[in-house]
Each structure stands twice: as C-alpha cells, then as structure tokens.
Amino acid sequence: MLGASGAWEPFVPEVCDYRETLNSDPRRCRGSDVGSRGLVRAHPWMGQPCCIDLVLPPLAGIILVPRDV
C-alpha cells in the first residue's frame, strides 16, 4: 500500500529492524541511488501488528532480511 509519505508500506511478519541486503539501483551501477538507505524499522499501522516504510527504486528491486539474521 502506498502511504501518505510516498513510501510503500507492506506488512511484515515481525516487529524488528530490517536491513537492505540488496538494492539493484546503486549510483555506482549508473542507477538513481533510490532506496531505503539500508535499514527500516517495523511499526504498527492501521490495526495491523507491523509494517515497514519502503522507498522502492524505479525499475529495480531490493531484498530485506530481519536485522538479527
């Protein structure tokens, strides 16, 4: 779901920090360098237990993992 801030707000399975392990849009690869800057924190939203605010790169992808992993 697209939130008011312009970030995507997908639901996640647990409340923790998620780190961005892959962003296929870095400037060093001639990308636009858009992303969530490495770390996002889960928070409650709209009655759901947790979601995260993501800034997604255009025409690219990211992989997130729980920070404890």
Secondary structure, DSSP 8 states (H G I E B T S, - for coil): -B-TTS-B--B-SSSSEEEEEEES--GGGT----S-TTEEE-EEETTEEEE--B---TT--EEEEETT-
